[in-house]
């Protein structure tokens, strides 16, 4: 999996891997409301792209963990507020 995130070309000197685009605007999560907004956006991406009918149906989403309490596919670390 790391090979997919290996940085090619103009990469930062302090990192060999990159998940987000180099020009992505990184914004810190500063509140529960902001976290919920971003999580909702992420969970709804597969639905918007037609990959699933609902967020919990998408196999690679944490929506099942958050909405159903189902950690059977993978476990997530929930933020402690």
PyMOL Python script that loads the backbone (N, CA, C, O; Angstrom):
from pymol import cmd

cmd.read_pdbstr("""\
ATOM      1  N   UNK A   1       0.819  -1.189   0.000  1.00  0.00           N
ATOM      2  CA  UNK A   1       0.000   0.000   0.000  1.00  0.00           C
ATOM      3  C   UNK A   1       0.863   1.253   0.000  1.00  0.00           C
ATOM      4  O   UNK A   1       0.499   2.251  -0.622  1.00  0.00           O
ATOM      5  N   UNK A   2       1.994   1.218   0.683  1.00  0.00           N
ATOM      6  CA  UNK A   2       2.851   2.402   0.728  1.00  0.00           C
ATOM      7  C   UNK A   2       3.335   2.810  -0.655  1.00  0.00           C
ATOM      8  O   UNK A   2       3.551   3.995  -0.910  1.00  0.00           O
ATOM      9  N   UNK A   3       3.507   1.856  -1.540  1.00  0.00           N
ATOM     10  CA  UNK A   3       3.952   2.183  -2.890  1.00  0.00           C
ATOM     11  C   UNK A   3       2.972   3.118  -3.590  1.00  0.00           C
ATOM     12  O   UNK A   3       3.382   3.944  -4.406  1.00  0.00           O
ATOM     13  N   UNK A   4       1.693   2.997  -3.282  1.00  0.00           N
ATOM     14  CA  UNK A   4       0.684   3.863  -3.898  1.00  0.00           C
ATOM     15  C   UNK A   4       0.834   5.309  -3.443  1.00  0.00           C
ATOM     16  O   UNK A   4       0.457   6.233  -4.164  1.00  0.00           O
ATOM     17  N   UNK A   5       1.392   5.506  -2.231  1.00  0.00           N
ATOM     18  CA  UNK A   5       1.529   6.848  -1.684  1.00  0.00           C
ATOM     19  C   UNK A   5       2.945   7.401  -1.814  1.00  0.00           C
ATOM     20  O   UNK A   5       3.229   8.501  -1.338  1.00  0.00           O
ATOM     21  N   UNK A   6       3.829   6.649  -2.451  1.00  0.00           N
ATOM     22  CA  UNK A   6       5.195   7.134  -2.625  1.00  0.00           C
ATOM     23  C   UNK A   6       5.174   8.390  -3.483  1.00  0.00           C
ATOM     24  O   UNK A   6       4.514   8.446  -4.521  1.00  0.00           O
ATOM     25  N   UNK A   7       5.907   9.389  -3.027  1.00  0.00           N
ATOM     26  CA  UNK A   7       5.947  10.671  -3.722  1.00  0.00           C
ATOM     27  C   UNK A   7       6.925  10.579  -4.882  1.00  0.00           C
ATOM     28  O   UNK A   7       8.034  10.064  -4.741  1.00  0.00           O
ATOM     29  N   UNK A   8       6.497  11.086  -6.026  1.00  0.00           N
ATOM     30  CA  UNK A   8       7.354  11.106  -7.206  1.00  0.00           C
ATOM     31  C   UNK A   8       7.572  12.554  -7.628  1.00  0.00           C
ATOM     32  O   UNK A   8       6.726  13.415  -7.385  1.00  0.00           O
ATOM     33  N   UNK A   9       8.693  12.809  -8.251  1.00  0.00           N
ATOM     34  CA  UNK A   9       8.952  14.161  -8.754  1.00  0.00           C
ATOM     35  C   UNK A   9       9.311  15.126  -7.646  1.00  0.00           C
ATOM     36  O   UNK A   9      10.153  14.824  -6.800  1.00  0.00           O
ATOM     37  N   UNK A  10       8.674  16.290  -7.647  1.00  0.00           N
ATOM     38  CA  UNK A  10       8.970  17.330  -6.664  1.00  0.00           C
ATOM     39  C   UNK A  10       8.370  16.970  -5.317  1.00  0.00           C
ATOM     40  O   UNK A  10       7.241  17.350  -5.005  1.00  0.00           O
ATOM     41  N   UNK A  11       9.114  16.255  -4.544  1.00  0.00           N
ATOM     42  CA  UNK A  11       8.596  15.852  -3.242  1.00  0.00           C
ATOM     43  C   UNK A  11       9.238  16.642  -2.116  1.00  0.00           C
ATOM     44  O   UNK A  11      10.332  17.188  -2.254  1.00  0.00           O
ATOM     45  N   UNK A  12       8.540  16.686  -1.021  1.00  0.00           N
ATOM     46  CA  UNK A  12       9.063  17.347   0.169  1.00  0.00           C
ATOM     47  C   UNK A  12      10.250  16.563   0.683  1.00  0.00           C
ATOM     48  O   UNK A  12      10.269  15.336   0.588  1.00  0.00           O
ATOM     49  N   UNK A  13      11.225  17.237   1.217  1.00  0.00           N
ATOM     50  CA  UNK A  13      12.429  16.576   1.714  1.00  0.00           C
ATOM     51  C   UNK A  13      12.177  15.758   2.972  1.00  0.00           C
ATOM     52  O   UNK A  13      12.904  14.802   3.242  1.00  0.00           O
ATOM     53  N   UNK A  14      11.161  16.121   3.744  1.00  0.00           N
ATOM     54  CA  UNK A  14      10.923  15.441   5.014  1.00  0.00           C
ATOM     55  C   UNK A  14       9.918  14.294   4.919  1.00  0.00           C
ATOM     56  O   UNK A  14       9.526  13.741   5.947  1.00  0.00           O
ATOM     57  N   UNK A  15       9.496  13.927   3.721  1.00  0.00           N
ATOM     58  CA  UNK A  15       8.497  12.883   3.584  1.00  0.00           C
ATOM     59  C   UNK A  15       8.696  12.090   2.301  1.00  0.00           C
ATOM     60  O   UNK A  15       8.934  12.656   1.234  1.00  0.00           O
ATOM     61  N   UNK A  16       8.595  10.789   2.420  1.00  0.00           N
ATOM     62  CA  UNK A  16       8.702   9.930   1.243  1.00  0.00           C
ATOM     63  C   UNK A  16       7.326   9.539   0.709  1.00  0.00           C
ATOM     64  O   UNK A  16       7.205   8.985  -0.384  1.00  0.00           O
ATOM     65  N   UNK A  17       6.289   9.837   1.497  1.00  0.00           N
ATOM     66  CA  UNK A  17       4.941   9.454   1.116  1.00  0.00           C
ATOM     67  C   UNK A  17       3.999  10.648   1.227  1.00  0.00           C
ATOM     68  O   UNK A  17       4.210  11.564   2.022  1.00  0.00           O
ATOM     69  N   UNK A  18       2.963  10.606   0.410  1.00  0.00           N
ATOM     70  CA  UNK A  18       1.997  11.702   0.395  1.00  0.00           C
ATOM     71  C   UNK A  18       0.622  11.142   0.106  1.00  0.00           C
ATOM     72  O   UNK A  18       0.449  10.369  -0.836  1.00  0.00           O
ATOM     73  N   UNK A  19      -0.365  11.526   0.911  1.00  0.00           N
ATOM     74  CA  UNK A  19      -1.732  11.067   0.705  1.00  0.00           C
ATOM     75  C   UNK A  19      -2.535  12.114  -0.051  1.00  0.00           C
ATOM     76  O   UNK A  19      -3.278  11.785  -0.976  1.00  0.00           O
ATOM     77  N   UNK A  20      -2.385  13.384   0.345  1.00  0.00           N
ATOM     78  CA  UNK A  20      -3.126  14.458  -0.284  1.00  0.00           C
ATOM     79  C   UNK A  20      -2.309  15.095  -1.399  1.00  0.00           C
ATOM     80  O   UNK A  20      -1.084  14.974  -1.416  1.00  0.00           O
ATOM     81  N   UNK A  21      -2.970  15.763  -2.318  1.00  0.00           N
ATOM     82  CA  UNK A  21      -2.281  16.480  -3.379  1.00  0.00           C
ATOM     83  C   UNK A  21      -1.369  17.534  -2.765  1.00  0.00           C
ATOM     84  O   UNK A  21      -1.661  18.077  -1.700  1.00  0.00           O
ATOM     85  N   UNK A  22      -0.267  17.817  -3.445  1.00  0.00           N
ATOM     86  CA  UNK A  22       0.711  18.771  -2.918  1.00  0.00           C
ATOM     87  C   UNK A  22       0.100  20.142  -2.702  1.00  0.00           C
ATOM     88  O   UNK A  22       0.512  20.855  -1.787  1.00  0.00           O
ATOM     89  N   UNK A  23      -0.861  20.530  -3.509  1.00  0.00           N
ATOM     90  CA  UNK A  23      -1.454  21.857  -3.390  1.00  0.00           C
ATOM     91  C   UNK A  23      -2.717  21.874  -2.532  1.00  0.00           C
ATOM     92  O   UNK A  23      -3.435  22.873  -2.503  1.00  0.00           O
ATOM     93  N   UNK A  24      -2.988  20.776  -1.838  1.00  0.00           N
ATOM     94  CA  UNK A  24      -4.196  20.705  -1.002  1.00  0.00           C
ATOM     95  C   UNK A  24      -4.071  21.666   0.177  1.00  0.00           C
ATOM     96  O   UNK A  24      -3.008  21.792   0.784  1.00  0.00           O
ATOM     97  N   UNK A  25      -5.160  22.329   0.484  1.00  0.00           N
ATOM     98  CA  UNK A  25      -5.188  23.221   1.637  1.00  0.00           C
ATOM     99  C   UNK A  25      -5.476  22.408   2.885  1.00  0.00           C
ATOM    100  O   UNK A  25      -6.588  21.909   3.065  1.00  0.00           O
ATOM    101  N   UNK A  26      -4.502  22.276   3.727  1.00  0.00           N
ATOM    102  CA  UNK A  26      -4.659  21.515   4.953  1.00  0.00           C
ATOM    103  C   UNK A  26      -5.211  22.434   6.029  1.00  0.00           C
ATOM    104  O   UNK A  26      -4.703  23.532   6.258  1.00  0.00           O
ATOM    105  N   UNK A  27      -6.261  21.959   6.682  1.00  0.00           N
ATOM    106  CA  UNK A  27      -6.886  22.754   7.730  1.00  0.00           C
ATOM    107  C   UNK A  27      -7.067  21.864   8.952  1.00  0.00           C
ATOM    108  O   UNK A  27      -7.619  20.769   8.856  1.00  0.00           O
ATOM    109  N   UNK A  28      -6.600  22.340  10.094  1.00  0.00           N
ATOM    110  CA  UNK A  28      -6.710  21.566  11.316  1.00  0.00           C
ATOM    111  C   UNK A  28      -8.149  21.447  11.783  1.00  0.00           C
ATOM    112  O   UNK A  28      -8.950  22.365  11.603  1.00  0.00           O
ATOM    113  N   UNK A  29      -8.471  20.312  12.385  1.00  0.00           N
ATOM    114  CA  UNK A  29      -9.808  20.102  12.925  1.00  0.00           C
ATOM    115  C   UNK A  29      -9.847  20.736  14.309  1.00  0.00           C
ATOM    116  O   UNK A  29      -9.134  20.315  15.220  1.00  0.00           O
ATOM    117  N   UNK A  30     -10.678  21.738  14.448  1.00  0.00           N
ATOM    118  CA  UNK A  30     -10.657  22.526  15.680  1.00  0.00           C
ATOM    119  C   UNK A  30     -11.920  22.390  16.533  1.00  0.00           C
ATOM    120  O   UNK A  30     -11.976  22.936  17.635  1.00  0.00           O
ATOM    121  N   UNK A  31     -12.926  21.677  16.046  1.00  0.00           N
ATOM    122  CA  UNK A  31     -14.150  21.529  16.830  1.00  0.00           C
ATOM    123  C   UNK A  31     -14.886  20.257  16.423  1.00  0.00           C
ATOM    124  O   UNK A  31     -14.636  19.693  15.357  1.00  0.00           O
ATOM    125  N   UNK A  32     -15.777  19.824  17.270  1.00  0.00           N
ATOM    126  CA  UNK A  32     -16.602  18.656  16.944  1.00  0.00           C
ATOM    127  C   UNK A  32     -17.446  18.911  15.706  1.00  0.00           C
ATOM    128  O   UNK A  32     -17.599  18.040  14.849  1.00  0.00           O
ATOM    129  N   UNK A  33     -17.984  20.103  15.627  1.00  0.00           N
ATOM    130  CA  UNK A  33     -18.845  20.451  14.490  1.00  0.00           C
ATOM    131  C   UNK A  33     -18.067  20.375  13.169  1.00  0.00           C
ATOM    132  O   UNK A  33     -18.558  19.834  12.177  1.00  0.00           O
ATOM    133  N   UNK A  34     -16.866  20.916  13.172  1.00  0.00           N
ATOM    134  CA  UNK A  34     -16.032  20.888  11.969  1.00  0.00           C
ATOM    135  C   UNK A  34     -15.660  19.451  11.617  1.00  0.00           C
ATOM    136  O   UNK A  34     -15.683  19.072  10.446  1.00  0.00           O
ATOM    137  N   UNK A  35     -15.317  18.649  12.632  1.00  0.00           N
ATOM    138  CA  UNK A  35     -15.003  17.244  12.418  1.00  0.00           C
ATOM    139  C   UNK A  35     -16.195  16.518  11.803  1.00  0.00           C
ATOM    140  O   UNK A  35     -16.039  15.768  10.840  1.00  0.00           O
ATOM    141  N   UNK A  36     -17.393  16.740  12.363  1.00  0.00           N
ATOM    142  CA  UNK A  36     -18.605  16.091  11.861  1.00  0.00           C
ATOM    143  C   UNK A  36     -18.884  16.489  10.417  1.00  0.00           C
ATOM    144  O   UNK A  36     -19.304  15.662   9.608  1.00  0.00           O
ATOM    145  N   UNK A  37     -18.650  17.750  10.101  1.00  0.00           N
ATOM    146  CA  UNK A  37     -18.863  18.232   8.737  1.00  0.00           C
ATOM    147  C   UNK A  37     -17.930  17.527   7.759  1.00  0.00           C
ATOM    148  O   UNK A  37     -18.368  17.082   6.698  1.00  0.00           O
ATOM    149  N   UNK A  38     -16.662  17.422   8.101  1.00  0.00           N
ATOM    150  CA  UNK A  38     -15.683  16.773   7.217  1.00  0.00           C
ATOM    151  C   UNK A  38     -15.942  15.273   7.119  1.00  0.00           C
ATOM    152  O   UNK A  38     -15.819  14.686   6.044  1.00  0.00           O
ATOM    153  N   UNK A  39     -16.302  14.655   8.242  1.00  0.00           N
ATOM    154  CA  UNK A  39     -16.591  13.226   8.227  1.00  0.00           C
ATOM    155  C   UNK A  39     -17.813  12.928   7.365  1.00  0.00           C
ATOM    156  O   UNK A  39     -17.824  11.946   6.623  1.00  0.00           O
ATOM    157  N   UNK A  40     -18.825  13.757   7.456  1.00  0.00           N
ATOM    158  CA  UNK A  40     -20.021  13.610   6.626  1.00  0.00           C
ATOM    159  C   UNK A  40     -19.661  13.725   5.144  1.00  0.00           C
ATOM    160  O   UNK A  40     -20.144  12.950   4.319  1.00  0.00           O
ATOM    161  N   UNK A  41     -18.817  14.689   4.819  1.00  0.00           N
ATOM    162  CA  UNK A  41     -18.375  14.873   3.435  1.00  0.00           C
ATOM    163  C   UNK A  41     -17.638  13.622   2.936  1.00  0.00           C
ATOM    164  O   UNK A  41     -17.901  13.134   1.837  1.00  0.00           O
ATOM    165  N   UNK A  42     -16.726  13.121   3.747  1.00  0.00           N
ATOM    166  CA  UNK A  42     -15.953  11.932   3.368  1.00  0.00           C
ATOM    167  C   UNK A  42     -16.863  10.722   3.212  1.00  0.00           C
ATOM    168  O   UNK A  42     -16.738   9.972   2.244  1.00  0.00           O
ATOM    169  N   UNK A  43     -17.768  10.530   4.148  1.00  0.00           N
ATOM    170  CA  UNK A  43     -18.666   9.374   4.093  1.00  0.00           C
ATOM    171  C   UNK A  43     -19.618   9.438   2.901  1.00  0.00           C
ATOM    172  O   UNK A  43     -20.025   8.397   2.386  1.00  0.00           O
ATOM    173  N   UNK A  44     -19.972  10.614   2.464  1.00  0.00           N
ATOM    174  CA  UNK A  44     -20.907  10.742   1.343  1.00  0.00           C
ATOM    175  C   UNK A  44     -20.238  10.735  -0.030  1.00  0.00           C
ATOM    176  O   UNK A  44     -20.935  10.674  -1.043  1.00  0.00           O
ATOM    177  N   UNK A  45     -18.915  10.796  -0.092  1.00  0.00           N
ATOM    178  CA  UNK A  45     -18.226  10.766  -1.385  1.00  0.00           C
ATOM    179  C   UNK A  45     -18.571   9.524  -2.215  1.00  0.00           C
ATOM    180  O   UNK A  45     -18.873   9.672  -3.399  1.00  0.00           O
ATOM    181  N   UNK A  46     -18.541   8.311  -1.655  1.00  0.00           N
ATOM    182  CA  UNK A  46     -18.888   7.134  -2.465  1.00  0.00           C
ATOM    183  C   UNK A  46     -20.322   7.182  -2.999  1.00  0.00           C
ATOM    184  O   UNK A  46     -20.599   6.685  -4.091  1.00  0.00           O
ATOM    185  N   UNK A  47     -21.216   7.771  -2.236  1.00  0.00           N
ATOM    186  CA  UNK A  47     -22.609   7.897  -2.683  1.00  0.00           C
ATOM    187  C   UNK A  47     -22.679   8.880  -3.842  1.00  0.00           C
ATOM    188  O   UNK A  47     -23.336   8.610  -4.848  1.00  0.00           O
ATOM    189  N   UNK A  48     -22.007  10.014  -3.708  1.00  0.00           N
ATOM    190  CA  UNK A  48     -21.986  11.039  -4.767  1.00  0.00           C
ATOM    191  C   UNK A  48     -21.374  10.498  -6.055  1.00  0.00           C
ATOM    192  O   UNK A  48     -21.786  10.882  -7.150  1.00  0.00           O
ATOM    193  N   UNK A  49     -20.393   9.609  -5.925  1.00  0.00           N
ATOM    194  CA  UNK A  49     -19.731   9.039  -7.101  1.00  0.00           C
ATOM    195  C   UNK A  49     -20.450   7.812  -7.650  1.00  0.00           C
ATOM    196  O   UNK A  49     -20.007   7.221  -8.635  1.00  0.00           O
ATOM    197  N   UNK A  50     -21.553   7.428  -7.021  1.00  0.00           N
ATOM    198  CA  UNK A  50     -22.323   6.277  -7.499  1.00  0.00           C
ATOM    199  C   UNK A  50     -21.717   4.933  -7.149  1.00  0.00           C
ATOM    200  O   UNK A  50     -22.057   3.926  -7.770  1.00  0.00           O
ATOM    201  N   UNK A  51     -20.825   4.893  -6.168  1.00  0.00           N
ATOM    202  CA  UNK A  51     -20.186   3.639  -5.779  1.00  0.00           C
ATOM    203  C   UNK A  51     -21.016   2.842  -4.784  1.00  0.00           C
ATOM    204  O   UNK A  51     -20.806   1.641  -4.611  1.00  0.00           O
ATOM    205  N   UNK A  52     -21.963   3.518  -4.127  1.00  0.00           N
ATOM    206  CA  UNK A  52     -22.864   2.840  -3.198  1.00  0.00           C
ATOM    207  C   UNK A  52     -24.115   3.686  -3.036  1.00  0.00           C
ATOM    208  O   UNK A  52     -24.125   4.879  -3.339  1.00  0.00           O
ATOM    209  N   UNK A  53     -25.159   3.050  -2.556  1.00  0.00           N
ATOM    210  CA  UNK A  53     -26.424   3.775  -2.367  1.00  0.00           C
ATOM    211  C   UNK A  53     -26.424   4.575  -1.065  1.00  0.00           C
ATOM    212  O   UNK A  53     -27.057   5.627  -0.974  1.00  0.00           O
ATOM    213  N   UNK A  54     -25.710   4.066  -0.061  1.00  0.00           N
ATOM    214  CA  UNK A  54     -25.613   4.753   1.222  1.00  0.00           C
ATOM    215  C   UNK A  54     -24.171   4.696   1.706  1.00  0.00           C
ATOM    216  O   UNK A  54     -23.414   3.833   1.260  1.00  0.00           O
ATOM    217  N   UNK A  55     -23.770   5.588   2.603  1.00  0.00           N
ATOM    218  CA  UNK A  55     -22.396   5.567   3.110  1.00  0.00           C
ATOM    219  C   UNK A  55     -22.013   4.247   3.779  1.00  0.00           C
ATOM    220  O   UNK A  55     -20.881   3.795   3.609  1.00  0.00           O
ATOM    221  N   UNK A  56     -22.910   3.619   4.527  1.00  0.00           N
ATOM    222  CA  UNK A  56     -22.559   2.380   5.233  1.00  0.00           C
ATOM    223  C   UNK A  56     -22.396   1.186   4.300  1.00  0.00           C
ATOM    224  O   UNK A  56     -21.820   0.172   4.697  1.00  0.00           O
ATOM    225  N   UNK A  57     -22.891   1.285   3.073  1.00  0.00           N
ATOM    226  CA  UNK A  57     -22.740   0.189   2.117  1.00  0.00           C
ATOM    227  C   UNK A  57     -21.371   0.177   1.459  1.00  0.00           C
ATOM    228  O   UNK A  57     -20.978  -0.837   0.883  1.00  0.00           O
ATOM    229  N   UNK A  58     -20.639   1.271   1.528  1.00  0.00           N
ATOM    230  CA  UNK A  58     -19.321   1.324   0.890  1.00  0.00           C
ATOM    231  C   UNK A  58     -18.302   0.601   1.762  1.00  0.00           C
ATOM    232  O   UNK A  58     -18.084   0.974   2.915  1.00  0.00           O
ATOM    233  N   UNK A  59     -17.685  -0.430   1.208  1.00  0.00           N
ATOM    234  CA  UNK A  59     -16.823  -1.337   1.967  1.00  0.00           C
ATOM    235  C   UNK A  59     -15.628  -0.640   2.626  1.00  0.00           C
ATOM    236  O   UNK A  59     -15.212  -1.041   3.714  1.00  0.00           O
ATOM    237  N   UNK A  60     -15.078   0.380   1.998  1.00  0.00           N
ATOM    238  CA  UNK A  60     -13.853   0.998   2.495  1.00  0.00           C
ATOM    239  C   UNK A  60     -14.114   2.267   3.303  1.00  0.00           C
ATOM    240  O   UNK A  60     -13.226   3.109   3.437  1.00  0.00           O
ATOM    241  N   UNK A  61     -15.290   2.404   3.824  1.00  0.00           N
ATOM    242  CA  UNK A  61     -15.674   3.593   4.575  1.00  0.00           C
ATOM    243  C   UNK A  61     -15.775   3.293   6.062  1.00  0.00           C
ATOM    244  O   UNK A  61     -16.098   2.175   6.462  1.00  0.00           O
ATOM    245  N   UNK A  62     -15.495   4.299   6.870  1.00  0.00           N
ATOM    246  CA  UNK A  62     -15.677   4.162   8.317  1.00  0.00           C
ATOM    247  C   UNK A  62     -17.116   4.468   8.722  1.00  0.00           C
ATOM    248  O   UNK A  62     -17.433   4.458   9.912  1.00  0.00           O
ATOM    249  N   UNK A  63     -17.980   4.735   7.769  1.00  0.00           N
ATOM    250  CA  UNK A  63     -19.379   5.047   8.079  1.00  0.00           C
ATOM    251  C   UNK A  63     -20.030   3.924   8.876  1.00  0.00           C
ATOM    252  O   UNK A  63     -20.803   4.180   9.800  1.00  0.00           O
ATOM    253  N   UNK A  64     -19.721   2.692   8.523  1.00  0.00           N
ATOM    254  CA  UNK A  64     -20.283   1.540   9.232  1.00  0.00           C
ATOM    255  C   UNK A  64     -19.854   1.573  10.705  1.00  0.00           C
ATOM    256  O   UNK A  64     -20.641   1.249  11.595  1.00  0.00           O
ATOM    257  N   UNK A  65     -18.617   1.961  10.948  1.00  0.00           N
ATOM    258  CA  UNK A  65     -18.118   2.055  12.322  1.00  0.00           C
ATOM    259  C   UNK A  65     -18.857   3.134  13.102  1.00  0.00           C
ATOM    260  O   UNK A  65     -19.309   2.903  14.223  1.00  0.00           O
ATOM    261  N   UNK A  66     -18.977   4.312  12.503  1.00  0.00           N
ATOM    262  CA  UNK A  66     -19.590   5.444  13.188  1.00  0.00           C
ATOM    263  C   UNK A  66     -21.101   5.293  13.358  1.00  0.00           C
ATOM    264  O   UNK A  66     -21.633   5.568  14.433  1.00  0.00           O
ATOM    265  N   UNK A  67     -21.786   4.862  12.314  1.00  0.00           N
ATOM    266  CA  UNK A  67     -23.246   4.848  12.351  1.00  0.00           C
ATOM    267  C   UNK A  67     -23.849   3.564  12.910  1.00  0.00           C
ATOM    268  O   UNK A  67     -24.919   3.587  13.518  1.00  0.00           O
ATOM    269  N   UNK A  68     -23.159   2.446  12.702  1.00  0.00           N
ATOM    270  CA  UNK A  68     -23.701   1.164  13.151  1.00  0.00           C
ATOM    271  C   UNK A  68     -22.927   0.560  14.323  1.00  0.00           C
ATOM    272  O   UNK A  68     -23.351  -0.438  14.905  1.00  0.00           O
ATOM    273  N   UNK A  69     -21.788   1.172  14.666  1.00  0.00           N
ATOM    274  CA  UNK A  69     -20.947   0.605  15.725  1.00  0.00           C
ATOM    275  C   UNK A  69     -20.325  -0.716  15.313  1.00  0.00           C
ATOM    276  O   UNK A  69     -19.961  -1.525  16.166  1.00  0.00           O
ATOM    277  N   UNK A  70     -20.198  -0.942  14.000  1.00  0.00           N
ATOM    278  CA  UNK A  70     -19.704  -2.202  13.453  1.00  0.00           C
ATOM    279  C   UNK A  70     -18.213  -2.090  13.155  1.00  0.00           C
ATOM    280  O   UNK A  70     -17.815  -1.402  12.216  1.00  0.00           O
ATOM    281  N   UNK A  71     -17.395  -2.762  13.949  1.00  0.00           N
ATOM    282  CA  UNK A  71     -15.941  -2.765  13.742  1.00  0.00           C
ATOM    283  C   UNK A  71     -15.479  -4.079  13.125  1.00  0.00           C
ATOM    284  O   UNK A  71     -14.311  -4.442  13.268  1.00  0.00           O
ATOM    285  N   UNK A  72     -16.374  -4.805  12.438  1.00  0.00           N
ATOM    286  CA  UNK A  72     -16.037  -6.135  11.927  1.00  0.00           C
ATOM    287  C   UNK A  72     -15.072  -6.094  10.739  1.00  0.00           C
ATOM    288  O   UNK A  72     -14.277  -7.020  10.575  1.00  0.00           O
ATOM    289  N   UNK A  73     -15.119  -5.057   9.913  1.00  0.00           N
ATOM    290  CA  UNK A  73     -14.205  -4.984   8.767  1.00  0.00           C
ATOM    291  C   UNK A  73     -12.865  -4.379   9.154  1.00  0.00           C
ATOM    292  O   UNK A  73     -11.814  -4.875   8.747  1.00  0.00           O
ATOM    293  N   UNK A  74     -12.900  -3.321   9.932  1.00  0.00           N
ATOM    294  CA  UNK A  74     -11.686  -2.717  10.470  1.00  0.00           C
ATOM    295  C   UNK A  74     -12.049  -1.857  11.662  1.00  0.00           C
ATOM    296  O   UNK A  74     -13.195  -1.441  11.833  1.00  0.00           O
ATOM    297  N   UNK A  75     -11.048  -1.606  12.474  1.00  0.00           N
ATOM    298  CA  UNK A  75     -11.251  -0.827  13.689  1.00  0.00           C
ATOM    299  C   UNK A  75     -10.746   0.589  13.456  1.00  0.00           C
ATOM    300  O   UNK A  75      -9.734   0.787  12.783  1.00  0.00           O
ATOM    301  N   UNK A  76     -11.437   1.563  14.003  1.00  0.00           N
ATOM    302  CA  UNK A  76     -11.002   2.950  13.895  1.00  0.00           C
ATOM    303  C   UNK A  76     -10.777   3.519  15.293  1.00  0.00           C
ATOM    304  O   UNK A  76     -11.366   3.057  16.270  1.00  0.00           O
ATOM    305  N   UNK A  77      -9.933   4.508  15.367  1.00  0.00           N
ATOM    306  CA  UNK A  77      -9.729   5.254  16.602  1.00  0.00           C
ATOM    307  C   UNK A  77     -10.608   6.482  16.535  1.00  0.00           C
ATOM    308  O   UNK A  77     -10.370   7.388  15.737  1.00  0.00           O
ATOM    309  N   UNK A  78     -11.626   6.507  17.377  1.00  0.00           N
ATOM    310  CA  UNK A  78     -12.537   7.659  17.398  1.00  0.00           C
ATOM    311  C   UNK A  78     -11.913   8.783  18.210  1.00  0.00           C
ATOM    312  O   UNK A  78     -11.231   8.528  19.203  1.00  0.00           O
ATOM    313  N   UNK A  79     -12.136  10.004  17.804  1.00  0.00           N
ATOM    314  CA  UNK A  79     -11.560  11.122  18.568  1.00  0.00           C
ATOM    315  C   UNK A  79     -12.174  11.211  19.957  1.00  0.00           C
ATOM    316  O   UNK A  79     -13.356  10.929  20.152  1.00  0.00           O
ATOM    317  N   UNK A  80     -11.371  11.598  20.892  1.00  0.00           N
ATOM    318  CA  UNK A  80     -11.851  11.793  22.253  1.00  0.00           C
ATOM    319  C   UNK A  80     -12.084  13.277  22.462  1.00  0.00           C
ATOM    320  O   UNK A  80     -11.131  14.055  22.502  1.00  0.00           O
ATOM    321  N   UNK A  81     -13.328  13.673  22.594  1.00  0.00           N
ATOM    322  CA  UNK A  81     -13.648  15.094  22.754  1.00  0.00           C
ATOM    323  C   UNK A  81     -13.831  15.376  24.188  1.00  0.00           C
ATOM    324  O   UNK A  81     -14.109  16.515  24.563  1.00  0.00           O
TER     325      UNK A  81
END
""", "prot")
cmd.dss("prot")
cmd.show_as("cartoon", "prot")
cmd.util.cbc("prot")
cmd.orient("prot")
